[in-house]
């Protein structure tokens, strides 16, 4: 709803950055722009780690095991490299870089699987 109000107030592309630029000035818009970049990056990483946990759980249920070095961090140990999350982000980045048609096809397949 907020983005719809932004769009009707300032009818150009640019999301919250453009609205902030038009209403609050360049410095606030710059801060909001970088905040959006960090928000999207962090959101992507968090979703990828969650997806990785689901895949690991699925693999455990069918008695497939990954090597300990590739199985990702243990929750009690804290930070570690999660190869499945990295692979997901890498694959999705490549799909988006290749183009819109492939991205639309992948989205259709994922939605069909979900249904």
DSSP file (Angstrom, degrees, kcal/mol; ACC not computed):
  #  RESIDUE AA STRUCTURE BP1 BP2  ACC     N-H-->O    O-->H-N    N-H-->O    O-->H-N    TCO  KAPPA ALPHA  PHI   PSI    X-CA   Y-CA   Z-CA
    1    1 A X     >        0   0    0      0, 0.0     4,-2.0     0, 0.0     5,-0.2   0.000 360.0 360.0 360.0 -39.6    0.0    0.0    0.0
    2    2 A X  H  >  +     0   0    0      1,-0.2     4,-2.5     2,-0.2     5,-0.1   0.921 360.0  50.0 -62.9 -43.0    2.8    2.4    0.8
    3    3 A X  H  > S+     0   0    0      1,-0.2     4,-2.6     2,-0.2    -1,-0.2   0.849 107.8  54.5 -66.3 -32.1    4.5    1.8   -2.6
    4    4 A X  H  > S+     0   0    0      2,-0.2     4,-1.9     1,-0.2    -1,-0.2   0.901 109.6  47.1 -65.4 -39.7    1.2    2.5   -4.3
    5    5 A X  H  X S+     0   0    0     -4,-2.0     4,-1.7     2,-0.2    -2,-0.2   0.900 111.4  51.4 -67.9 -39.4    1.0    5.8   -2.5
    6    6 A X  H  X S+     0   0    0     -4,-2.5     4,-2.6     1,-0.2    -2,-0.2   0.942 110.1  50.3 -57.6 -47.3    4.6    6.6   -3.4
    7    7 A X  H  < S+     0   0    0     -4,-2.6    -1,-0.2     1,-0.2    -2,-0.2   0.864 111.2  47.0 -63.8 -37.4    3.8    5.8   -7.1
    8    8 A X  H  < S+     0   0    0     -4,-1.9     3,-0.3     1,-0.2    -1,-0.2   0.804 113.4  49.3 -75.7 -26.6    0.8    8.0   -7.2
    9    9 A X  H  < S+     0   0    0     -4,-1.7     2,-0.5     1,-0.3    -2,-0.2   0.922 126.0  23.4 -75.8 -45.2    2.6   10.9   -5.5
   10   10 A X  S  < S-     0   0    0     -4,-2.6     2,-2.3    -5,-0.2    -1,-0.3  -0.880  77.3-157.5-123.7  96.1    5.7   10.8   -7.8
   11   11 A X        +     0   0    0     -2,-0.5     2,-0.3    -3,-0.3    -4,-0.1  -0.242  59.0  91.2 -79.9  55.4    4.7    9.2  -11.1
   12   12 A X  S    S-     0   0    0     -2,-2.3     3,-0.3     3,-0.1    -2,-0.1  -0.930  82.9 -91.1-135.9 163.4    8.2    8.1  -12.2
   13   13 A X  S    S+     0   0    0     -2,-0.3    -2,-0.0     1,-0.2     0, 0.0  -0.389  83.8  86.7 -71.7 151.0   10.2    4.9  -11.8
   14   14 A X    >>  -     0   0    0     -2,-0.1     3,-1.0     3,-0.1     4,-1.0   0.385  67.2-140.9 140.4  -3.4   12.4    4.6   -8.8
   15   15 A X  H 3> S-     0   0    0     -3,-0.3     4,-1.6     1,-0.2     3,-0.3  -0.172  74.0 -12.2  60.5-143.1   10.5    3.3   -5.8
   16   16 A X  H 3> S+     0   0    0      1,-0.2     4,-2.7     2,-0.2    -1,-0.2   0.795 132.6  63.3 -65.7 -29.4   11.2    4.7   -2.3
   17   17 A X  H <> S+     0   0    0     -3,-1.0     4,-2.7     2,-0.2    -1,-0.2   0.945 104.7  45.0 -60.3 -48.4   14.4    6.4   -3.6
   18   18 A X  H  X S+     0   0    0     -4,-1.0     4,-2.5    -3,-0.3     5,-0.2   0.902 113.5  49.9 -64.8 -41.2   12.5    8.7   -6.0
   19   19 A X  H  X S+     0   0    0     -4,-1.6     4,-2.1     1,-0.2     5,-0.3   0.932 113.4  46.0 -62.6 -44.7    9.9    9.5   -3.4
   20   20 A X  H  X>S+     0   0    0     -4,-2.7     4,-3.1     1,-0.2     5,-1.3   0.893 112.2  51.7 -65.2 -39.1   12.5   10.4   -0.9
   21   21 A X  H  X5S+     0   0    0     -4,-2.7     4,-0.5    -5,-0.2    -1,-0.2   0.917 113.7  43.4 -62.9 -43.2   14.5   12.4   -3.4
   22   22 A X  H  <5S+     0   0    0     -4,-2.5    -1,-0.2    -5,-0.2    -2,-0.2   0.840 127.9  27.6 -72.3 -32.8   11.4   14.4   -4.4
   23   23 A X  H  <5S+     0   0    0     -4,-2.1    -2,-0.2    -5,-0.2    -3,-0.2   0.792 133.9  21.4-102.9 -30.0   10.2   15.0   -0.9
   24   24 A X  H  <5S-     0   0    0     -4,-3.1     4,-0.3    -5,-0.3    -3,-0.2   0.574 103.6-109.1-119.8 -13.4   13.2   15.0    1.5
   25   25 A X     X< -     0   0    0     -5,-1.3     4,-1.8    -4,-0.5    -1,-0.3  -0.413  39.2 -60.1 110.3 175.0   16.3   15.7   -0.7
   26   26 A X  H  > S+     0   0    0      2,-0.2     4,-2.5     1,-0.2     5,-0.2   0.875 123.1  52.5 -69.4 -41.6   19.3   14.0   -2.1
   27   27 A X  H  > S+     0   0    0      2,-0.2     4,-2.2     1,-0.2    -1,-0.2   0.937 112.4  44.5 -63.4 -47.8   21.0   12.9    1.2
   28   28 A X  H  > S+     0   0    0     -4,-0.3     4,-2.6     1,-0.2    -1,-0.2   0.900 113.7  51.4 -63.7 -39.9   18.0   11.1    2.5
   29   29 A X  H  X S+     0   0    0     -4,-1.8     4,-2.7    -9,-0.3    -1,-0.2   0.897 108.6  51.4 -63.8 -39.8   17.3    9.5   -0.9
   30   30 A X  H  X S+     0   0    0     -4,-2.5     4,-2.2     2,-0.2    -2,-0.2   0.919 111.3  47.7 -62.6 -43.7   20.9    8.3   -1.0
   31   31 A X  H  X S+     0   0    0     -4,-2.2     4,-2.2     1,-0.2    -2,-0.2   0.921 113.3  47.7 -63.5 -44.1   20.6    6.7    2.5
   32   32 A X  H  X S+     0   0    0     -4,-2.6     4,-2.4     2,-0.2    -2,-0.2   0.890 109.3  54.3 -65.5 -39.1   17.3    5.1    1.5
   33   33 A X  H  X S+     0   0    0     -4,-2.7     4,-1.9     1,-0.2    -2,-0.2   0.936 111.9  42.9 -59.8 -47.2   18.8    3.8   -1.7
   34   34 A X  H  X S+     0   0    0     -4,-2.2     4,-2.4     1,-0.2    -1,-0.2   0.850 110.9  56.6 -68.8 -33.0   21.6    2.1    0.1
   35   35 A X  H  X S+     0   0    0     -4,-2.2     4,-2.5    -5,-0.2    -1,-0.2   0.907 107.1  49.4 -61.9 -41.2   19.2    0.8    2.7
   36   36 A X  H  X S+     0   0    0     -4,-2.4     4,-2.6     2,-0.2     5,-0.2   0.901 109.4  51.5 -64.8 -40.8   17.2   -0.9    0.0
   37   37 A X  H  X S+     0   0    0     -4,-1.9     4,-2.2     1,-0.2    -2,-0.2   0.939 113.6  44.2 -60.8 -46.8   20.3   -2.5   -1.5
   38   38 A X  H  X S+     0   0    0     -4,-2.4     4,-2.7     2,-0.2     5,-0.3   0.887 112.2  53.4 -65.9 -38.5   21.3   -3.9    1.9
   39   39 A X  H  X S+     0   0    0     -4,-2.5     4,-2.6     1,-0.2    -2,-0.2   0.931 110.9  45.4 -61.8 -46.2   17.7   -5.0    2.7
   40   40 A X  H  X S+     0   0    0     -4,-2.6     4,-2.2     2,-0.2    -1,-0.2   0.896 114.3  48.7 -66.3 -39.4   17.5   -6.9   -0.6
   41   41 A X  H  X S+     0   0    0     -4,-2.2     4,-2.1    -5,-0.2    -2,-0.2   0.933 114.6  44.5 -65.8 -45.6   20.9   -8.5   -0.1
   42   42 A X  H  X S+     0   0    0     -4,-2.7     4,-2.5     1,-0.2     5,-0.2   0.909 112.7  51.9 -66.2 -41.5   20.2   -9.5    3.5
   43   43 A X  H  X S+     0   0    0     -4,-2.6     4,-2.3    -5,-0.3     5,-0.2   0.902 109.5  50.0 -61.1 -41.3   16.7  -10.8    2.6
   44   44 A X  H  X S+     0   0    0     -4,-2.2     4,-2.2     1,-0.2    -1,-0.2   0.920 111.6  48.1 -62.4 -44.6   18.2  -12.9   -0.2
   45   45 A X  H  X S+     0   0    0     -4,-2.1     4,-2.2     2,-0.2    -2,-0.2   0.908 111.7  49.3 -64.4 -42.4   20.8  -14.4    2.1
   46   46 A X  H  X S+     0   0    0     -4,-2.5     4,-2.1     1,-0.2    -1,-0.2   0.919 112.4  47.1 -65.5 -43.7   18.3  -15.2    4.8
   47   47 A X  H  X S+     0   0    0     -4,-2.3     4,-2.6     1,-0.2    -1,-0.2   0.896 111.3  52.3 -64.6 -39.7   15.8  -16.9    2.4
   48   48 A X  H  X S+     0   0    0     -4,-2.2     4,-2.2     2,-0.2    -2,-0.2   0.895 109.3  48.9 -64.2 -40.2   18.7  -18.9    0.9
   49   49 A X  H  X S+     0   0    0     -4,-2.2     4,-1.9     2,-0.2    -1,-0.2   0.901 111.8  49.5 -66.8 -39.8   19.8  -20.2    4.3
   50   50 A X  H  X S+     0   0    0     -4,-2.1     4,-1.9     2,-0.2    -2,-0.2   0.921 110.9  49.6 -62.9 -43.5   16.3  -21.2    5.1
   51   51 A X  H  X S+     0   0    0     -4,-2.6     4,-2.4     1,-0.2    -2,-0.2   0.900 107.9  54.7 -60.3 -41.1   15.9  -23.0    1.8
   52   52 A X  H  X S+     0   0    0     -4,-2.2     4,-2.6     1,-0.2    -1,-0.2   0.892 105.5  52.4 -60.9 -40.6   19.2  -24.8    2.5
   53   53 A X  H  X S+     0   0    0     -4,-1.9     4,-2.2     1,-0.2    -1,-0.2   0.901 109.2  49.6 -62.3 -41.1   17.8  -26.0    5.8
   54   54 A X  H  X S+     0   0    0     -4,-1.9     4,-2.4     2,-0.2    -2,-0.2   0.908 111.2  48.8 -64.5 -41.8   14.8  -27.4    4.1
   55   55 A X  H  X S+     0   0    0     -4,-2.4     4,-2.6     2,-0.2    -2,-0.2   0.916 111.1  50.2 -64.7 -42.3   16.9  -29.2    1.5
   56   56 A X  H  X S+     0   0    0     -4,-2.6     4,-2.2     2,-0.2    -1,-0.2   0.902 110.7  49.6 -61.7 -40.7   19.1  -30.6    4.2
   57   57 A X  H  X S+     0   0    0     -4,-2.2     4,-2.0     2,-0.2    -2,-0.2   0.907 110.8  49.7 -64.2 -42.1   16.1  -31.9    6.1
   58   58 A X  H  X S+     0   0    0     -4,-2.4     4,-1.3     1,-0.2    -2,-0.2   0.912 110.4  50.5 -61.5 -42.9   14.7  -33.5    2.9
   59   59 A X  H  <>S+     0   0    0     -4,-2.6     5,-3.1     1,-0.2     3,-0.2   0.883 109.3  51.2 -64.5 -37.8   18.0  -35.2    2.3
   60   60 A X  H ><5S+     0   0    0     -4,-2.2     3,-1.2     1,-0.2    -1,-0.2   0.877 106.0  55.9 -65.1 -36.8   18.1  -36.5    5.9
   61   61 A X  H 3<5S+     0   0    0     -4,-2.0    -1,-0.2     1,-0.3    -2,-0.2   0.793 111.7  41.9 -67.7 -28.0   14.5  -37.9    5.5
   62   62 A X  T 3<5S-     0   0    0     -4,-1.3    -1,-0.3    -3,-0.2    -2,-0.2   0.219 118.4-111.2-102.6  14.4   15.6  -39.9    2.4
   63   63 A X  T < 5 +     0   0    0     -3,-1.2     2,-0.4     1,-0.2    -3,-0.2   0.798  69.2 141.8  62.1  34.3   18.9  -41.0    4.1
   64   64 A X      < -     0   0    0     -5,-3.1     2,-0.4    -6,-0.2    -1,-0.2  -0.880  32.3-162.5 -98.3 137.1   21.2  -39.0    1.8
   65   65 A X        -     0   0    0     -2,-0.4     2,-0.3    -3,-0.1     3,-0.0  -0.946   9.8-146.3-123.5 144.7   24.1  -37.4    3.5
   66   66 A X        -     0   0    0     -2,-0.4     5,-0.1     1,-0.1   -10,-0.0  -0.725  40.1 -89.3 -97.4 153.8   26.4  -34.6    2.5
   67   67 A X    >>  -     0   0    0     -2,-0.3     3,-1.3     1,-0.1     4,-0.9  -0.329  39.3-115.7 -58.0 147.1   30.1  -34.5    3.5
   68   68 A X  G >4 S+     0   0    0      1,-0.3     3,-0.6     2,-0.2     4,-0.2   0.842 114.6  57.1 -56.3 -36.7   30.6  -32.8    6.8
   69   69 A X  G 34 S+     0   0    0      1,-0.2    -1,-0.3     2,-0.1     3,-0.3   0.784 114.5  38.0 -67.5 -26.0   32.6  -30.0    5.2
   70   70 A X  G <4 S+     0   0    0     -3,-1.3    13,-0.4     1,-0.2    14,-0.3   0.456  91.1  90.2-102.2  -2.6   29.7  -29.1    2.8
   71   71 A X  S << S-     0   0    0     -4,-0.9    -1,-0.2    -3,-0.6    -2,-0.1   0.547  89.8-122.8 -78.5  -4.6   26.8  -29.6    5.2
   72   72 A X        -     0   0    0     -3,-0.3    -1,-0.2     9,-0.3    10,-0.2  -0.183  44.4 -34.8  91.5 174.6   26.8  -26.1    6.4
   73   73 A X        -     0   0    0      7,-0.2     2,-0.3    -3,-0.1     7,-0.1  -0.384  53.4-124.1 -74.2 146.1   27.1  -24.5    9.8
   74   74 A X    >>  -     0   0    0      5,-0.1     4,-1.1     1,-0.1     3,-0.8  -0.686  23.1-125.1 -81.2 142.3   25.7  -26.1   13.0
   75   75 A X  T 34 S+     0   0    0     -2,-0.3     3,-0.5     1,-0.3    -1,-0.1   0.873 110.4  51.8 -59.2 -38.0   23.3  -23.8   14.8
   76   76 A X  T 34 S+     0   0    0      1,-0.2    -1,-0.3     2,-0.0    -3,-0.0   0.771 106.3  55.1 -70.7 -25.2   25.3  -24.1   18.0
   77   77 A X  T <4 S-     0   0    0     -3,-0.8     2,-0.4     1,-0.3    -1,-0.2   0.698  96.1-150.0 -83.2 -19.0   28.6  -23.2   16.2
   78   78 A X     <  +     0   0    0     -4,-1.1    -1,-0.3    -3,-0.5    -2,-0.0  -0.728  56.1  31.2  91.7-134.2   27.4  -20.0   14.8
   79   79 A X        +     0   0    0     -2,-0.4     2,-0.3    -6,-0.1    -5,-0.1  -0.305  66.1 139.9 -70.1 143.1   28.7  -18.6   11.5
   80   80 A X        -     0   0    0     -7,-0.1     2,-0.5    -2,-0.0    -7,-0.2  -0.960  54.9 -82.0-167.5 170.0   29.9  -20.9    8.7
   81   81 A X        -     0   0    0     -2,-0.3     2,-0.7    -9,-0.1    -9,-0.3  -0.721  34.6-156.9 -86.3 126.8   29.8  -21.2    4.9
   82   82 A X     >  -     0   0    0     -2,-0.5     4,-2.2   -10,-0.2     5,-0.2  -0.886   6.4-170.9-107.4 103.2   26.6  -22.8    3.6
   83   83 A X  H  > S+     0   0    0     -2,-0.7     4,-2.4   -13,-0.4    -1,-0.2   0.845  84.2  52.5 -66.4 -35.7   27.3  -24.3    0.2
   84   84 A X  H  > S+     0   0    0    -14,-0.3     4,-2.2     2,-0.2    -1,-0.2   0.911 110.6  47.2 -68.3 -40.8   23.6  -25.0   -0.6
   85   85 A X  H  > S+     0   0    0      2,-0.2     4,-2.3     1,-0.2    -2,-0.2   0.916 112.9  49.7 -64.6 -42.4   22.6  -21.4    0.1
   86   86 A X  H  X S+     0   0    0     -4,-2.2     4,-2.5     1,-0.2    -2,-0.2   0.915 110.3  50.5 -61.3 -43.5   25.5  -20.1   -2.0
   87   87 A X  H  X S+     0   0    0     -4,-2.4     4,-2.7     2,-0.2     5,-0.2   0.897 109.6  51.0 -63.5 -40.6   24.5  -22.4   -4.8
   88   88 A X  H  X S+     0   0    0     -4,-2.2     4,-2.5     2,-0.2     5,-0.2   0.944 112.1  45.6 -62.1 -47.9   20.9  -21.2   -4.7
   89   89 A X  H  X S+     0   0    0     -4,-2.3     4,-2.1     1,-0.2    -2,-0.2   0.904 114.4  49.5 -62.6 -40.8   21.9  -17.5   -4.8
   90   90 A X  H  X S+     0   0    0     -4,-2.5     4,-2.3    -5,-0.2    -2,-0.2   0.929 112.0  46.9 -64.2 -46.3   24.4  -18.2   -7.6
   91   91 A X  H  X S+     0   0    0     -4,-2.7     4,-2.3     1,-0.2    -2,-0.2   0.926 114.0  47.1 -63.3 -45.4   21.9  -20.1   -9.8
   92   92 A X  H  X S+     0   0    0     -4,-2.5     4,-2.2    -5,-0.2    -1,-0.2   0.868 110.8  52.6 -66.4 -35.2   19.2  -17.5   -9.3
   93   93 A X  H  X S+     0   0    0     -4,-2.1     4,-2.3    -5,-0.2    -1,-0.2   0.925 109.9  48.3 -63.9 -44.1   21.6  -14.7  -10.1
   94   94 A X  H  X S+     0   0    0     -4,-2.3     4,-2.3     2,-0.2    -2,-0.2   0.909 110.5  51.9 -62.5 -42.0   22.7  -16.4  -13.4
   95   95 A X  H  X S+     0   0    0     -4,-2.3     4,-1.5     1,-0.2     8,-0.3   0.918 112.3  45.5 -60.8 -43.5   19.0  -16.9  -14.3
   96   96 A X  H  < S+     0   0    0     -4,-2.2    -1,-0.2     1,-0.2    -2,-0.2   0.853 112.4  50.9 -70.0 -34.0   18.3  -13.3  -13.8
   97   97 A X  H  < S+     0   0    0     -4,-2.3    -1,-0.2     1,-0.2    -2,-0.2   0.878 104.4  58.4 -70.3 -36.8   21.4  -12.1  -15.7
   98   98 A X  H  < S-     0   0    0     -4,-2.3     2,-0.3     1,-0.2    -2,-0.2   0.909 117.6 -88.3 -62.3 -42.5   20.5  -14.3  -18.7
   99   99 A X     X  -     0   0    0     -4,-1.5     4,-1.6    -5,-0.2    -1,-0.2  -0.857  29.9 -75.5 153.1 174.5   17.2  -12.6  -19.2
  100  100 A X  H  > S+     0   0    0     -2,-0.3     4,-2.6     2,-0.2     5,-0.2   0.837 114.8  58.0 -72.2 -36.6   13.5  -12.2  -18.6
  101  101 A X  H  > S+     0   0    0      2,-0.2     4,-2.2     1,-0.2    -1,-0.2   0.938 110.0  43.7 -62.7 -46.2   12.3  -15.1  -20.7
  102  102 A X  H  > S+     0   0    0      1,-0.2     4,-2.7     2,-0.2     5,-0.2   0.903 112.9  52.9 -65.1 -40.1   14.3  -17.7  -18.7
  103  103 A X  H  X S+     0   0    0     -4,-1.6     4,-2.3    -8,-0.3    -2,-0.2   0.902 109.3  49.0 -61.0 -41.7   13.3  -16.0  -15.4
  104  104 A X  H  X S+     0   0    0     -4,-2.6     4,-2.2     2,-0.2    -1,-0.2   0.892 111.5  49.7 -65.7 -39.9    9.6  -16.2  -16.4
  105  105 A X  H  X S+     0   0    0     -4,-2.2     4,-2.4     2,-0.2    -2,-0.2   0.930 111.2  48.2 -64.2 -45.3   10.0  -19.9  -17.4
  106  106 A X  H  X S+     0   0    0     -4,-2.7     4,-2.5     1,-0.2    -2,-0.2   0.909 111.4  50.9 -62.3 -42.0   11.7  -20.7  -14.1
  107  107 A X  H  X S+     0   0    0     -4,-2.3     4,-2.4    -5,-0.2    -1,-0.2   0.909 109.8  50.3 -62.0 -42.0    9.0  -18.9  -12.2
  108  108 A X  H  X S+     0   0    0     -4,-2.2     4,-2.4     2,-0.2    -2,-0.2   0.907 111.4  48.2 -62.9 -42.3    6.2  -20.8  -14.0
  109  109 A X  H  X S+     0   0    0     -4,-2.4     4,-2.4     2,-0.2    -2,-0.2   0.922 112.0  48.7 -64.7 -44.1    7.9  -24.1  -13.2
  110  110 A X  H  X S+     0   0    0     -4,-2.5     4,-2.2     1,-0.2    -2,-0.2   0.902 112.4  48.4 -64.1 -40.6    8.3  -23.3   -9.6
  111  111 A X  H  X S+     0   0    0     -4,-2.4     4,-2.1     2,-0.2    -1,-0.2   0.903 110.8  51.2 -65.9 -40.3    4.7  -22.2   -9.3
  112  112 A X  H  < S+     0   0    0     -4,-2.4    -2,-0.2     1,-0.2    -1,-0.2   0.891 111.1  48.1 -63.5 -39.1    3.5  -25.4  -11.1
  113  113 A X  H  < S+     0   0    0     -4,-2.4    -1,-0.2     1,-0.2    -2,-0.2   0.897 110.3  52.4 -66.5 -39.8    5.6  -27.5   -8.6
  114  114 A X  H  <        0   0    0     -4,-2.2    -2,-0.2     1,-0.3    -1,-0.2   0.882 360.0 360.0 -63.9 -39.3    4.1  -25.5   -5.7
  115  115 A X     <        0   0    0     -4,-2.1    -1,-0.3    -5,-0.1    -2,-0.2   0.496 360.0 360.0 -73.1 360.0    0.5  -26.1   -6.8
